[in-house]
Amino acid sequence: MSFERDIDRVQRQLKELDRNVRLSLPEAAEEAAKLMVSTAKEKAPVRTGKLRNGIQQKAGDRTANSATEVVFNDVFYSNFIEYGTRKMRKRPFMRPAFDEAQRQMAEIAGRVVKRRDGI
């Protein structure tokens, strides 16, 4: 009898955790993207500031089980800087920013879920 009650309680807790994780996804994605934007702006080469100021984020697809946030640069020559050309060496800033911020972004997601879950 006690074992069955424990199983029921654990199943309810898991369902609640699953619900909280799904509800936390948009907020976690947005906070992680903010970190990515700030890290990329720190790493962007600056001549006029236009490249750095072109780094932005916007909400991506949202479903019941996922949420994305898009970090991009709307300056047309940003790809030339990031990847180089035949006549210009590459000076990557977006990929190194992602590599640097990756672990912190995962930690942000965990914090958001814990906050929603009241932990």
N, CA, C and O atoms as a GROMACS GRO file, in nm:
protein
  476
    1MET      N    1   0.082  -0.119   0.000
    1MET     CA    2   0.000   0.000   0.000
    1MET      C    3   0.086   0.126   0.000
    1MET      O    4   0.065   0.215  -0.082
    2SER      N    5   0.182   0.135   0.089
    2SER     CA    6   0.268   0.251   0.099
    2SER      C    7   0.352   0.269  -0.028
    2SER      O    8   0.372   0.380  -0.076
    3PHE      N    9   0.400   0.156  -0.080
    3PHE     CA   10   0.481   0.160  -0.202
    3PHE      C   11   0.402   0.221  -0.318
    3PHE      O   12   0.456   0.302  -0.393
    4GLU      N   13   0.275   0.183  -0.333
    4GLU     CA   14   0.191   0.236  -0.441
    4GLU      C   15   0.168   0.386  -0.424
    4GLU      O   16   0.167   0.459  -0.522
    5ARG      N   17   0.150   0.432  -0.300
    5ARG     CA   18   0.133   0.576  -0.276
    5ARG      C   19   0.260   0.651  -0.312
    5ARG      O   20   0.256   0.760  -0.370
    6ASP      N   21   0.374   0.590  -0.277
    6ASP     CA   22   0.503   0.654  -0.312
    6ASP      C   23   0.520   0.664  -0.463
    6ASP      O   24   0.566   0.766  -0.514
    7ILE      N   25   0.484   0.559  -0.534
    7ILE     CA   26   0.493   0.560  -0.680
    7ILE      C   27   0.402   0.668  -0.737
    7ILE      O   28   0.444   0.744  -0.824
    8ASP      N   29   0.280   0.678  -0.688
    8ASP     CA   30   0.188   0.782  -0.735
    8ASP      C   31   0.244   0.920  -0.708
    8ASP      O   32   0.235   1.009  -0.794
    9ARG      N   33   0.301   0.941  -0.590
    9ARG     CA   34   0.356   1.072  -0.555
    9ARG      C   35   0.473   1.107  -0.647
    9ARG      O   36   0.482   1.220  -0.695
   10VAL      N   37   0.561   1.012  -0.671
   10VAL     CA   38   0.675   1.035  -0.759
   10VAL      C   39   0.628   1.065  -0.901
   10VAL      O   40   0.683   1.154  -0.966
   11GLN      N   41   0.528   0.994  -0.949
   11GLN     CA   42   0.476   1.019  -1.083
   11GLN      C   43   0.417   1.160  -1.093
   11GLN      O   44   0.437   1.228  -1.193
   12ARG      N   45   0.344   1.204  -0.990
   12ARG     CA   46   0.290   1.340  -0.989
   12ARG      C   47   0.402   1.444  -0.990
   12ARG      O   48   0.394   1.544  -1.061
   13GLN      N   49   0.506   1.420  -0.912
   13GLN     CA   50   0.619   1.512  -0.907
   13GLN      C   51   0.691   1.519  -1.041
   13GLN      O   52   0.732   1.627  -1.084
   14LEU      N   53   0.706   1.406  -1.106
   14LEU     CA   54   0.771   1.405  -1.238
   14LEU      C   55   0.688   1.479  -1.342
   14LEU      O   56   0.742   1.550  -1.426
   15LYS      N   57   0.557   1.462  -1.337
   15LYS     CA   58   0.470   1.535  -1.429
   15LYS      C   59   0.480   1.685  -1.406
   15LYS      O   60   0.483   1.764  -1.501
   16GLU      N   61   0.484   1.725  -1.280
   16GLU     CA   62   0.497   1.868  -1.246
   16GLU      C   63   0.633   1.923  -1.291
   16GLU      O   64   0.641   2.034  -1.343
   17LEU      N   65   0.738   1.845  -1.272
   17LEU     CA   66   0.870   1.887  -1.318
   17LEU      C   67   0.872   1.902  -1.470
   17LEU      O   68   0.925   1.999  -1.522
   18ASP      N   69   0.814   1.805  -1.540
   18ASP     CA   70   0.806   1.812  -1.686
   18ASP      C   71   0.732   1.937  -1.730
   18ASP      O   72   0.775   2.006  -1.823
   19ARG      N   73   0.622   1.967  -1.666
   19ARG     CA   74   0.544   2.087  -1.697
   19ARG      C   75   0.627   2.212  -1.673
   19ARG      O   76   0.628   2.303  -1.756
   20ASN      N   77   0.698   2.218  -1.561
   20ASN     CA   78   0.780   2.335  -1.530
   20ASN      C   79   0.895   2.352  -1.627
   20ASN      O   80   0.929   2.464  -1.664
   21VAL      N   81   0.954   2.242  -1.669
   21VAL     CA   82   1.062   2.251  -1.768
   21VAL      C   83   1.008   2.308  -1.898
   21VAL      O   84   1.067   2.400  -1.955
   22ARG      N   85   0.895   2.256  -1.946
   22ARG     CA   86   0.837   2.305  -2.072
   22ARG      C   87   0.799   2.453  -2.061
   22ARG      O   88   0.821   2.528  -2.157
   23LEU      N   89   0.744   2.495  -1.949
   23LEU     CA   90   0.706   2.636  -1.931
   23LEU      C   91   0.828   2.727  -1.918
   23LEU      O   92   0.819   2.846  -1.947
   24SER      N   93   0.941   2.672  -1.877
   24SER     CA   94   1.063   2.751  -1.858
   24SER      C   95   1.142   2.771  -1.988
   24SER      O   96   1.228   2.859  -1.994
   25LEU      N   97   1.114   2.692  -2.089
   25LEU     CA   98   1.196   2.694  -2.210
   25LEU      C   99   1.208   2.832  -2.275
   25LEU      O  100   1.320   2.872  -2.306
   26PRO      N  101   1.099   2.906  -2.297
   26PRO     CA  102   1.116   3.037  -2.362
   26PRO      C  103   1.202   3.133  -2.280
   26PRO      O  104   1.287   3.203  -2.336
   27GLU      N  105   1.181   3.137  -2.150
   27GLU     CA  106   1.260   3.227  -2.065
   27GLU      C  107   1.407   3.186  -2.064
   27GLU      O  108   1.496   3.271  -2.070
   28ALA      N  109   1.433   3.056  -2.055
   28ALA     CA  110   1.571   3.007  -2.055
   28ALA      C  111   1.641   3.040  -2.187
   28ALA      O  112   1.756   3.082  -2.187
   29ALA      N  113   1.571   3.020  -2.298
   29ALA     CA  114   1.630   3.051  -2.429
   29ALA      C  115   1.661   3.199  -2.441
   29ALA      O  116   1.766   3.237  -2.492
   30GLU      N  117   1.570   3.284  -2.394
   30GLU     CA  118   1.591   3.428  -2.403
   30GLU      C  119   1.709   3.473  -2.317
   30GLU      O  120   1.790   3.554  -2.362
   31GLU      N  121   1.719   3.422  -2.195
   31GLU     CA  122   1.831   3.459  -2.108
   31GLU      C  123   1.965   3.410  -2.164
   31GLU      O  124   2.065   3.481  -2.157
   32ALA      N  125   1.966   3.289  -2.217
   32ALA     CA  126   2.089   3.235  -2.276
   32ALA      C  127   2.130   3.318  -2.398
   32ALA      O  128   2.249   3.342  -2.418
   33ALA      N  129   2.034   3.359  -2.478
   33ALA     CA  130   2.064   3.441  -2.596
   33ALA      C  131   2.120   3.577  -2.556
   33ALA      O  132   2.208   3.630  -2.622
   34LYS      N  133   2.068   3.634  -2.448
   34LYS     CA  134   2.122   3.762  -2.399
   34LYS      C  135   2.269   3.748  -2.363
   34LYS      O  136   2.350   3.836  -2.393
   35LEU      N  137   2.304   3.638  -2.299
   35LEU     CA  138   2.444   3.612  -2.267
   35LEU      C  139   2.526   3.601  -2.394
   35LEU      O  140   2.635   3.657  -2.404
   36MET      N  141   2.475   3.528  -2.492
   36MET     CA  142   2.545   3.511  -2.618
   36MET      C  143   2.567   3.645  -2.687
   36MET      O  144   2.676   3.671  -2.738
   37VAL      N  145   2.466   3.730  -2.689
   37VAL     CA  146   2.477   3.862  -2.751
   37VAL      C  147   2.586   3.943  -2.682
   37VAL      O  148   2.672   4.001  -2.749
   38SER      N  149   2.583   3.948  -2.550
   38SER     CA  150   2.683   4.030  -2.480
   38SER      C  151   2.824   3.976  -2.500
   38SER      O  152   2.919   4.053  -2.514
   39THR      N  153   2.839   3.843  -2.501
   39THR     CA  154   2.970   3.784  -2.524
   39THR      C  155   3.019   3.812  -2.665
   39THR      O  156   3.136   3.844  -2.685
   40ALA      N  157   2.930   3.801  -2.763
   40ALA     CA  158   2.969   3.829  -2.903
   40ALA      C  159   3.006   3.976  -2.920
   40ALA      O  160   3.100   4.007  -2.994
   41LYS      N  161   2.935   4.065  -2.853
   41LYS     CA  162   2.968   4.208  -2.864
   41LYS      C  163   3.106   4.237  -2.804
   41LYS      O  164   3.178   4.324  -2.854
   42GLU      N  165   3.142   4.164  -2.698
   42GLU     CA  166   3.276   4.182  -2.641
   42GLU      C  167   3.384   4.135  -2.737
   42GLU      O  168   3.492   4.192  -2.741
   43LYS      N  169   3.354   4.032  -2.815
   43LYS     CA  170   3.454   3.972  -2.903
   43LYS      C  171   3.458   4.033  -3.043
   43LYS      O  172   3.554   4.012  -3.117
   44ALA      N  173   3.356   4.107  -3.079
   44ALA     CA  174   3.350   4.162  -3.215
   44ALA      C  175   3.460   4.267  -3.236
   44ALA      O  176   3.482   4.353  -3.150
   45PRO      N  177   3.528   4.259  -3.350
   45PRO     CA  178   3.627   4.363  -3.380
   45PRO      C  179   3.555   4.496  -3.399
   45PRO      O  180   3.447   4.502  -3.458
   46VAL      N  181   3.616   4.602  -3.348
   46VAL     CA  182   3.550   4.733  -3.353
   46VAL      C  183   3.635   4.830  -3.434
   46VAL      O  184   3.752   4.854  -3.404
   47ARG      N  185   3.573   4.884  -3.537
   47ARG     CA  186   3.634   4.992  -3.613
   47ARG      C  187   3.540   5.112  -3.606
   47ARG      O  188   3.578   5.222  -3.567
   48THR      N  189   3.415   5.087  -3.644
   48THR     CA  190   3.314   5.193  -3.635
   48THR      C  191   3.209   5.162  -3.528
   48THR      O  192   3.136   5.251  -3.486
   49GLY      N  193   3.202   5.037  -3.486
   49GLY     CA  194   3.100   4.995  -3.390
   49GLY      C  195   2.976   4.937  -3.456
   49GLY      O  196   2.890   4.881  -3.389
   50LYS      N  197   2.967   4.951  -3.588
   50LYS     CA  198   2.849   4.902  -3.659
   50LYS      C  199   2.836   4.750  -3.649
   50LYS      O  200   2.726   4.698  -3.630
   51LEU      N  201   2.947   4.679  -3.662
   51LEU     CA  202   2.945   4.533  -3.654
   51LEU      C  203   2.898   4.489  -3.516
   51LEU      O  204   2.812   4.401  -3.503
   52ARG      N  205   2.954   4.549  -3.413
   52ARG     CA  206   2.916   4.514  -3.275
   52ARG      C  207   2.769   4.546  -3.250
   52ARG      O  208   2.698   4.466  -3.189
   53ASN      N  209   2.724   4.661  -3.295
   53ASN     CA  210   2.585   4.701  -3.272
   53ASN      C  211   2.485   4.622  -3.355
   53ASN      O  212   2.365   4.624  -3.328
   54GLY      N  213   2.534   4.551  -3.457
   54GLY     CA  214   2.446   4.470  -3.541
   54GLY      C  215   2.412   4.335  -3.481
   54GLY      O  216   2.328   4.262  -3.536
   55ILE      N  217   2.475   4.300  -3.370
   55ILE     CA  218   2.448   4.171  -3.305
   55ILE      C  219   2.317   4.182  -3.228
   55ILE      O  220   2.302   4.268  -3.141
   56GLN      N  221   2.222   4.095  -3.261
   56GLN     CA  222   2.089   4.102  -3.204
   56GLN      C  223   2.035   3.962  -3.173
   56GLN      O  224   2.096   3.861  -3.208
   57GLN      N  225   1.921   3.961  -3.109
   57GLN     CA  226   1.851   3.835  -3.085
   57GLN      C  227   1.704   3.855  -3.112
   57GLN      O  228   1.650   3.965  -3.102
   58LYS      N  229   1.640   3.745  -3.146
   58LYS     CA  230   1.494   3.747  -3.163
   58LYS      C  231   1.442   3.609  -3.132
   58LYS      O  232   1.513   3.509  -3.141
   59ALA      N  233   1.316   3.605  -3.095
   59ALA     CA  234   1.253   3.478  -3.063
   59ALA      C  235   1.243   3.394  -3.189
   59ALA      O  236   1.207   3.443  -3.296
   60GLY      N  237   1.275   3.267  -3.175
   60GLY     CA  238   1.261   3.172  -3.286
   60GLY      C  239   1.134   3.092  -3.268
   60GLY      O  240   1.035   3.141  -3.214
   61ASP      N  241   1.138   2.969  -3.313
   61ASP     CA  242   1.021   2.882  -3.304
   61ASP      C  243   0.988   2.846  -3.160
   61ASP      O  244   1.078   2.828  -3.077
   62ARG      N  245   0.861   2.838  -3.132
   62ARG     CA  246   0.812   2.797  -3.000
   62ARG      C  247   0.711   2.686  -3.021
   62ARG      O  248   0.616   2.700  -3.097
   63THR      N  249   0.733   2.575  -2.952
   63THR     CA  250   0.635   2.466  -2.952
   63THR      C  251   0.611   2.429  -2.806
   63THR      O  252   0.670   2.488  -2.716
   64ALA      N  253   0.526   2.330  -2.784
   64ALA     CA  254   0.500   2.286  -2.648
   64ALA      C  255   0.624   2.225  -2.584
   64ALA      O  256   0.637   2.225  -2.461
   65ASN      N  257   0.717   2.175  -2.665
   65ASN     CA  258   0.834   2.105  -2.611
   65ASN      C  259   0.967   2.171  -2.644
   65ASN      O  260   1.072   2.116  -2.611
   66SER      N  261   0.966   2.287  -2.706
   66SER     CA  262   1.093   2.352  -2.738
   66SER      C  263   1.074   2.502  -2.758
   66SER      O  264   0.964   2.551  -2.786
   67ALA      N  265   1.184   2.572  -2.743
   67ALA     CA  266   1.184   2.716  -2.767
   67ALA      C  267   1.323   2.753  -2.817
   67ALA      O  268   1.424   2.710  -2.760
   68THR      N  269   1.328   2.832  -2.921
   68THR     CA  270   1.457   2.875  -2.972
   68THR      C  271   1.463   3.027  -2.970
   68THR      O  272   1.361   3.096  -2.975
   69GLU      N  273   1.584   3.075  -2.964
   69GLU     CA  274   1.612   3.218  -2.971
   69GLU      C  275   1.724   3.229  -3.074
   69GLU      O  276   1.819   3.151  -3.070
   70VAL      N  277   1.714   3.323  -3.165
   70VAL     CA  278   1.811   3.337  -3.273
   70VAL      C  279   1.901   3.457  -3.242
   70VAL      O  280   1.853   3.567  -3.218
   71VAL      N  281   2.033   3.432  -3.245
   71VAL     CA  282   2.131   3.540  -3.231
   71VAL      C  283   2.193   3.558  -3.368
   71VAL      O  284   2.239   3.462  -3.430
   72PHE      N  285   2.194   3.682  -3.416
   72PHE     CA  286   2.240   3.708  -3.552
   72PHE      C  287   2.304   3.846  -3.560
   72PHE      O  288   2.295   3.927  -3.468
   73ASN      N  289   2.367   3.871  -3.673
   73ASN     CA  290   2.423   4.002  -3.702
   73ASN      C  291   2.364   4.048  -3.833
   73ASN      O  292   2.378   3.980  -3.935
   74ASP      N  293   2.297   4.162  -3.832
   74ASP     CA  294   2.231   4.208  -3.954
   74ASP      C  295   2.318   4.300  -4.040
   74ASP      O  296   2.268   4.357  -4.137
   75VAL      N  297   2.445   4.313  -4.007
   75VAL     CA  298   2.538   4.391  -4.089
   75VAL      C  299   2.583   4.301  -4.204
   75VAL      O  300   2.632   4.190  -4.182
   76PHE      N  301   2.566   4.348  -4.327
   76PHE     CA  302   2.587   4.261  -4.443
   76PHE      C  303   2.728   4.203  -4.451
   76PHE      O  304   2.745   4.094  -4.505
   77TYR      N  305   2.828   4.272  -4.399
   77TYR     CA  306   2.965   4.221  -4.410
   77TYR      C  307   3.009   4.137  -4.290
   77TYR      O  308   3.126   4.102  -4.279
   78SER      N  309   2.918   4.106  -4.200
   78SER     CA  310   2.956   4.030  -4.081
   78SER      C  311   3.012   3.892  -4.116
   78SER      O  312   3.104   3.844  -4.050
   79ASN      N  313   2.957   3.828  -4.218
   79ASN     CA  314   3.010   3.697  -4.259
   79ASN      C  315   3.152   3.708  -4.315
   79ASN      O  316   3.232   3.617  -4.297
   80PHE      N  317   3.182   3.818  -4.381
   80PHE     CA  318   3.317   3.838  -4.434
   80PHE      C  319   3.417   3.848  -4.318
   80PHE      O  320   3.527   3.795  -4.326
   81ILE      N  321   3.378   3.916  -4.212
   81ILE     CA  322   3.464   3.929  -4.095
   81ILE      C  323   3.478   3.793  -4.026
   81ILE      O  324   3.589   3.751  -3.993
   82GLU      N  325   3.366   3.726  -4.005
   82GLU     CA  326   3.366   3.598  -3.933
   82GLU      C  327   3.445   3.490  -4.006
   82GLU      O  328   3.524   3.418  -3.945
   83TYR      N  329   3.425   3.479  -4.138
   83TYR     CA  330   3.485   3.368  -4.213
   83TYR      C  331   3.599   3.408  -4.305
   83TYR      O  332   3.669   3.322  -4.359
   84GLY      N  333   3.620   3.537  -4.324
   84GLY     CA  334   3.725   3.584  -4.413
   84GLY      C  335   3.685   3.574  -4.560
   84GLY      O  336   3.578   3.524  -4.593
   85THR      N  337   3.771   3.623  -4.644
   85THR     CA  338   3.752   3.614  -4.789
   85THR      C  339   3.886   3.572  -4.849
   85THR      O  340   3.982   3.547  -4.777
   86ARG      N  341   3.891   3.564  -4.979
   86ARG     CA  342   4.018   3.532  -5.043
   86ARG      C  343   4.123   3.638  -5.014
   86ARG      O  344   4.242   3.608  -5.009
   87LYS      N  345   4.078   3.760  -4.994
   87LYS     CA  346   4.173   3.870  -4.974
   87LYS      C  347   4.178   3.923  -4.831
   87LYS      O  348   4.250   4.018  -4.802
   88MET      N  349   4.102   3.862  -4.744
   88MET     CA  350   4.096   3.914  -4.606
   88MET      C  351   4.095   3.796  -4.509
   88MET      O  352   4.018   3.701  -4.526
   89ARG      N  353   4.180   3.802  -4.408
   89ARG     CA  354   4.183   3.693  -4.310
   89ARG      C  355   4.055   3.694  -4.228
   89ARG      O  356   3.992   3.799  -4.211
   90LYS      N  357   4.018   3.579  -4.176
   90LYS     CA  358   3.898   3.572  -4.093
   90LYS      C  359   3.929   3.628  -3.954
   90LYS      O  360   4.041   3.616  -3.903
   91ARG      N  361   3.829   3.688  -3.895
   91ARG     CA  362   3.837   3.738  -3.758
   91ARG      C  363   3.709   3.698  -3.685
   91ARG      O  364   3.622   3.781  -3.658
   92PRO      N  365   3.698   3.568  -3.655
   92PRO     CA  366   3.574   3.517  -3.596
   92PRO      C  367   3.544   3.581  -3.460
   92PRO      O  368   3.634   3.607  -3.379
   93PHE      N  369   3.418   3.604  -3.438
   93PHE     CA  370   3.373   3.658  -3.309
   93PHE      C  371   3.246   3.588  -3.262
   93PHE      O  372   3.227   3.572  -3.142
   94MET      N  373   3.160   3.545  -3.353
   94MET     CA  374   3.036   3.478  -3.313
   94MET      C  375   3.065   3.336  -3.262
   94MET      O  376   3.018   3.298  -3.155
   95ARG      N  377   3.141   3.258  -3.337
   95ARG     CA  378   3.169   3.121  -3.294
   95ARG      C  379   3.248   3.119  -3.163
   95ARG      O  380   3.214   3.042  -3.073
   96PRO      N  381   3.354   3.200  -3.149
   96PRO     CA  382   3.424   3.202  -3.021
   96PRO      C  383   3.334   3.247  -2.905
   96PRO      O  384   3.349   3.200  -2.792
   97ALA      N  385   3.241   3.337  -2.933
   97ALA     CA  386   3.147   3.380  -2.828
   97ALA      C  387   3.058   3.263  -2.786
   97ALA      O  388   3.033   3.244  -2.667
   98PHE      N  389   3.011   3.187  -2.884
   98PHE     CA  390   2.930   3.070  -2.852
   98PHE      C  391   3.009   2.969  -2.771
   98PHE      O  392   2.961   2.917  -2.670
   99ASP      N  393   3.132   2.941  -2.815
   99ASP     CA  394   3.215   2.844  -2.744
   99ASP      C  395   3.238   2.888  -2.599
   99ASP      O  396   3.235   2.806  -2.508
  100GLU      N  397   3.262   3.016  -2.580
  100GLU     CA  398   3.287   3.068  -2.445
  100GLU      C  399   3.162   3.064  -2.358
  100GLU      O  400   3.170   3.033  -2.239
  101ALA      N  401   3.047   3.095  -2.415
  101ALA     CA  402   2.924   3.109  -2.338
  101ALA      C  403   2.846   2.979  -2.323
  101ALA      O  404   2.749   2.974  -2.246
  102GLN      N  405   2.885   2.876  -2.392
  102GLN     CA  406   2.806   2.752  -2.399
  102GLN      C  407   2.775   2.694  -2.261
  102GLN      O  408   2.659   2.662  -2.233
  103ARG      N  409   2.874   2.679  -2.177
  103ARG     CA  410   2.850   2.619  -2.045
  103ARG      C  411   2.760   2.708  -1.961
  103ARG      O  412   2.669   2.660  -1.894
  104GLN      N  413   2.785   2.838  -1.965
  104GLN     CA  414   2.701   2.931  -1.888
  104GLN      C  415   2.557   2.929  -1.937
  104GLN      O  416   2.464   2.944  -1.857
  105MET      N  417   2.536   2.911  -2.067
  105MET     CA  418   2.399   2.905  -2.119
  105MET      C  419   2.326   2.783  -2.064
  105MET      O  420   2.207   2.792  -2.031
  106ALA      N  421   2.395   2.671  -2.053
  106ALA     CA  422   2.333   2.552  -1.994
  106ALA      C  423   2.300   2.576  -1.847
  106ALA      O  424   2.196   2.531  -1.798
  107GLU      N  425   2.388   2.645  -1.777
  107GLU     CA  426   2.363   2.677  -1.636
  107GLU      C  427   2.243   2.770  -1.621
  107GLU      O  428   2.164   2.756  -1.528
  108ILE      N  429   2.231   2.864  -1.712
  108ILE     CA  430   2.116   2.956  -1.711
  108ILE      C  431   1.987   2.876  -1.724
  108ILE      O  432   1.892   2.899  -1.649
  109ALA      N  433   1.985   2.783  -1.817
  109ALA     CA  434   1.864   2.702  -1.837
  109ALA      C  435   1.828   2.626  -1.709
  109ALA      O  436   1.711   2.620  -1.671
  110GLY      N  437   1.928   2.570  -1.642
  110GLY     CA  438   1.902   2.500  -1.518
  110GLY      C  439   1.849   2.592  -1.409
  110GLY      O  440   1.758   2.555  -1.335
  111ARG      N  441   1.906   2.711  -1.400
  111ARG     CA  442   1.859   2.809  -1.299
  111ARG      C  443   1.715   2.851  -1.323
  111ARG      O  444   1.638   2.863  -1.229
  112VAL      N  445   1.679   2.873  -1.448
  112VAL     CA  446   1.543   2.915  -1.482
  112VAL      C  447   1.443   2.806  -1.442
  112VAL      O  448   1.338   2.835  -1.385
  113VAL      N  449   1.477   2.681  -1.473
  113VAL     CA  450   1.387   2.571  -1.439
  113VAL      C  451   1.375   2.560  -1.286
  113VAL      O  452   1.264   2.543  -1.235
  114LYS      N  453   1.484   2.569  -1.216
  114LYS     CA  454   1.481   2.561  -1.069
  114LYS      C  455   1.398   2.675  -1.011
  114LYS      O  456   1.322   2.655  -0.917
  115ARG      N  457   1.414   2.793  -1.067
  115ARG     CA  458   1.337   2.909  -1.018
  115ARG      C  459   1.188   2.885  -1.034
  115ARG      O  460   1.110   2.912  -0.943
  116ARG      N  461   1.147   2.835  -1.149
  116ARG     CA  462   1.006   2.807  -1.174
  116ARG      C  463   0.957   2.695  -1.084
  116ARG      O  464   0.842   2.696  -1.041
  117ASP      N  465   1.044   2.600  -1.057
  117ASP     CA  466   1.007   2.485  -0.976
  117ASP      C  467   1.012   2.516  -0.826
  117ASP      O  468   0.974   2.434  -0.743
  118GLY      N  469   1.059   2.637  -0.793
  118GLY     CA  470   1.064   2.677  -0.653
  118GLY      C  471   1.178   2.615  -0.575
  118GLY      O  472   1.173   2.603  -0.453
  119ILE      N  473   1.281   2.575  -0.646
  119ILE     CA  474   1.396   2.510  -0.580
  119ILE      C  475   1.499   2.615  -0.544
  119ILE      O  476   1.604   2.582  -0.488
   0.00000   0.00000   0.00000
